[in-house]
Amino acid sequence: MTLTDTSRPHLLVVGAGLAGLTAANRALELGLRVSLLERFTDTGHVCASRTNGGVFHVGFRTVTADPKELFQVVRAANDHFGRPDVAQALADHAGRSVDWLRGLGTVFTAMQPDQGWKDTVLAPLGFHERTDMAWQGLGADRLITALEQRLVARGGELVRGARAKALLLQSGRVRGVRIERASGPAELFADAVLLADGGFEGNAEMVRRFITPHPENLLLRGCESGLGDGMRMAEAVGAKLIGMQAFYGHVLSADSLHREGLSPFPFLEFLATAGMIVDGSGTRFMDETLGGHIMSNTLARHGDGLGHVVFDQAMWEGIGQHFFCPPNPNLVRAGGTLHRADSIAELATLIKVPAAQLQAQVDAVNAEVSARASQQDRAQREGMTVFARGRYQHEAFAHAPYYAAPACAALTSTMGGIEIDGRSRVLDQQGEAIAGLYAAGSCTGGVEGGPAVGYIGGLIKALVFGLIGAEDFAASRGGDHVG
Ligand SMILES: Cc1cc2nc3c(=O)[nH]c(=O)nc-3n(C[C@H](O)[C@H](O)[C@H](O)COP(=O)(O)OP(=O)(O)OC[C@H]3O[C@@H](n4cnc5c(N)ncnc54)[C@H](O)[C@@H]3O)c2cc1C
């Protein structure tokens, strides 16, 4: 590609996922010349934005909720990690960003029961119905194709096979990108750059450095499109990276590490919240009631990153049938290992842990359950409320048969990355915006994650900050380009 001065784009966008395509399309609407660089060469390239469940939500609340409530949801989920202006921007713009997509002809539907967060789902559905990865022709795939087509139809440039490697600076301002293509390296110039190249799931070295010393036992539940290039490029010009350790994850069958058909579903974490998860010595290592996102993060970092989810018959028949494509009956149906025994001692033998140790963990869970029950009885008598520490509650191991399923953590998307402000501007170590540089989507940090591993929703994060970035840049140029 040769860019003459007259065809030189105002905005260079890196990455054709939801964040990049949103920014590029919005910038075009606002009268700007736009080039979008995508490292993959093929149309229909596989990226997180194409291979997902399509549920737009803000921390498991509908995007149409009052922004005041959404702000509280984001701050509470993250335990106040990250910048308040970023949480505010997400809350304020979630509804109108989805309306913007709707205005382009995007079709949303609801999943039943919507439970207050599944009312804005990309149609057609189908992703949540199978244990293996199904995405072709479904809502997210269609949305990305439609955004690509719209960009090109409106005169935007989509450059495939161009991998951004470094940012170019002129007089302290980001002015372009150095790329690698099959034909060799090239330098592309623009008035500003918006990084939207996804997370670092596909970069084993970064996963090892930031997430787990045992990446071989961490299942990649998504795809390898994100290599962390944008984070490294931004860091090289002074940007701050934030919350790199946290990832959006689930607990899956450990068989999924070696066998197809057990990812993206079923999740084992709900069974673990009722029962427990133990490591290779038969020992619990976390409060399971905190839920699946923190459980997967904790498991990935604990020991060799593998464990067993242990539960009883009542849990299998109860919470085992909860959520999308649940473990009961899909785990066994899809070929996942499920050990079954008439006693805890026998189960311990099957999973090769000391029987006394496993029994002690079961006793501890049962003691927690009965302590909670007597606390609740007393509180009821005294008219008080008992607040649970976690989102979920243990259940008592009541009777045989007992079960254990080998488990691993599964990485869907990384949640840390480049720190931005509420206008999608990339910030340096002092919190000052780096001139000419924006970022949106999974390459950014501080929106979700943090020590509490608060998952807010990757799609809404990509959409909102892609939109805001384009608008802020257009506004910064003055009225002549803003339509
Ligand atoms: C299985 C699964 C289910 C999910 N379900 C949901 C859900 O229901 N709801 C929800 O909110 N979120 C969900 N997510 C998360 C959501 O899909 C992502 O957070 C979101 O799509 C990220 O969008 P993005 O544009 O930031 O990144 P991506 O979609 O990863 O796009 C980045 C693009 O940049 C390209 N790229 C990478 N490096 C370079 C480079 N150096 N130069 C040029 N191009 C580059 C990549 O090839 C890719 O096309 C799910 C994710 C997965 C994997």
The ligand as an SDF file (V2000), in Angstrom:
LIG
                    3D

 53 58  0  0  0  0  0  0  0  0999 V2000
  -15.3110  -17.9780   23.5890 C   0  0  0  0  0  0  0  0  0  0  0  0
  -15.5530  -16.5280   23.9030 C   0  0  0  0  0  0  0  0  0  0  0  0
  -16.8160  -16.1190   24.3400 C   0  0  0  0  0  0  0  0  0  0  0  0
  -17.0210  -14.7870   24.6720 C   0  0  0  0  0  0  0  0  0  0  0  0
  -18.2870  -14.3850   24.9970 N   0  0  0  0  0  0  0  0  0  0  0  0
  -18.5130  -13.0880   25.2830 C   0  0  0  0  0  0  0  0  0  0  0  0
  -19.8340  -12.6220   25.5560 C   0  0  0  0  0  0  0  0  0  0  0  0
  -20.8290  -13.3440   25.4190 O   0  0  0  0  0  0  0  0  0  0  0  0
  -19.9770  -11.3330   25.9530 N   0  0  0  0  0  0  0  0  0  0  0  0
  -18.9330  -10.4790   26.0510 C   0  0  0  0  0  0  0  0  0  0  0  0
  -19.1110   -9.3320   26.4420 O   0  0  0  0  0  0  0  0  0  0  0  0
  -17.6720  -10.8730   25.7130 N   0  0  0  0  0  0  0  0  0  0  0  0
  -17.4470  -12.1410   25.3190 C   0  0  0  0  0  0  0  0  0  0  0  0
  -16.1970  -12.5360   24.9670 N   0  0  0  0  0  0  0  0  0  0  0  0
  -15.1050  -11.5350   24.9550 C   0  0  0  0  0  0  0  0  0  0  0  0
  -15.1710  -10.6690   23.6850 C   0  0  0  0  0  0  0  0  0  0  0  0
  -15.3890  -11.4850   22.5650 O   0  0  0  0  0  0  0  0  0  0  0  0
  -13.8510   -9.8970   23.5190 C   0  0  0  0  0  0  0  0  0  0  0  0
  -13.5560   -9.2290   24.7200 O   0  0  0  0  0  0  0  0  0  0  0  0
  -13.9470   -8.8390   22.4160 C   0  0  0  0  0  0  0  0  0  0  0  0
  -14.4460   -9.4040   21.2270 O   0  0  0  0  0  0  0  0  0  0  0  0
  -12.5760   -8.2130   22.1570 C   0  0  0  0  0  0  0  0  0  0  0  0
  -12.6610   -7.3850   21.0340 O   0  0  0  0  0  0  0  0  0  0  0  0
  -11.3720   -6.6110   20.5010 P   0  0  0  0  0  0  0  0  0  0  0  0
  -11.8100   -5.8930   19.2780 O   0  0  0  0  0  0  0  0  0  0  0  0
  -10.7680   -5.8310   21.5820 O   0  0  0  0  0  0  0  0  0  0  0  0
  -10.2990   -7.7420   20.1490 O   0  0  0  0  0  0  0  0  0  0  0  0
  -10.2800   -8.9190   19.0670 P   0  0  0  0  0  0  0  0  0  0  0  0
  -11.6290   -9.3910   18.7100 O   0  0  0  0  0  0  0  0  0  0  0  0
   -9.3010   -9.8890   19.5980 O   0  0  0  0  0  0  0  0  0  0  0  0
   -9.6810   -8.2290   17.7760 O   0  0  0  0  0  0  0  0  0  0  0  0
   -8.3440   -7.8480   17.6720 C   0  0  0  0  0  0  0  0  0  0  0  0
   -7.9280   -7.9170   16.2070 C   0  0  0  0  0  0  0  0  0  0  0  0
   -6.6110   -7.3760   16.0830 O   0  0  0  0  0  0  0  0  0  0  0  0
   -5.8420   -8.2080   15.2130 C   0  0  0  0  0  0  0  0  0  0  0  0
   -4.4310   -8.0160   15.5290 N   0  0  0  0  0  0  0  0  0  0  0  0
   -3.7260   -8.5380   16.5630 C   0  0  0  0  0  0  0  0  0  0  0  0
   -2.4650   -8.0770   16.5640 N   0  0  0  0  0  0  0  0  0  0  0  0
   -2.3420   -7.2450   15.5050 C   0  0  0  0  0  0  0  0  0  0  0  0
   -1.2990   -6.4470   14.9880 C   0  0  0  0  0  0  0  0  0  0  0  0
   -0.1120   -6.3970   15.5650 N   0  0  0  0  0  0  0  0  0  0  0  0
   -1.5240   -5.7270   13.8600 N   0  0  0  0  0  0  0  0  0  0  0  0
   -2.7280   -5.7690   13.2340 C   0  0  0  0  0  0  0  0  0  0  0  0
   -3.7670   -6.5080   13.6950 N   0  0  0  0  0  0  0  0  0  0  0  0
   -3.5950   -7.2170   14.8290 C   0  0  0  0  0  0  0  0  0  0  0  0
   -6.3500   -9.5990   15.5000 C   0  0  0  0  0  0  0  0  0  0  0  0
   -6.0660  -10.4970   14.4540 O   0  0  0  0  0  0  0  0  0  0  0  0
   -7.8620   -9.3430   15.6740 C   0  0  0  0  0  0  0  0  0  0  0  0
   -8.5290   -9.4130   14.4390 O   0  0  0  0  0  0  0  0  0  0  0  0
  -15.9650  -13.8490   24.5850 C   0  0  0  0  0  0  0  0  0  0  0  0
  -14.7180  -14.2580   24.1110 C   0  0  0  0  0  0  0  0  0  0  0  0
  -14.5160  -15.5750   23.7380 C   0  0  0  0  0  0  0  0  0  0  0  0
  -13.1730  -15.9740   23.1930 C   0  0  0  0  0  0  0  0  0  0  0  0
  1  2  1  0
  2  3  1  0
  2 52  2  0
  3  4  2  0
  4  5  1  0
  4 50  1  0
  5  6  2  0
  6  7  1  0
  6 13  1  0
  7  8  2  0
  7  9  1  0
  9 10  1  0
 10 11  2  0
 10 12  1  0
 12 13  2  0
 13 14  1  0
 14 15  1  0
 14 50  1  0
 15 16  1  0
 16 17  1  0
 16 18  1  0
 18 19  1  0
 18 20  1  0
 20 21  1  0
 20 22  1  0
 22 23  1  0
 23 24  1  0
 24 25  2  0
 24 26  1  0
 24 27  1  0
 27 28  1  0
 28 29  2  0
 28 30  1  0
 28 31  1  0
 31 32  1  0
 32 33  1  0
 33 34  1  0
 33 48  1  0
 34 35  1  0
 35 36  1  0
 35 46  1  0
 36 37  1  0
 36 45  1  0
 37 38  2  0
 38 39  1  0
 39 40  1  0
 39 45  2  0
 40 41  1  0
 40 42  2  0
 42 43  1  0
 43 44  2  0
 44 45  1  0
 46 47  1  0
 46 48  1  0
 48 49  1  0
 50 51  2  0
 51 52  1  0
 52 53  1  0
M  END
$$$$
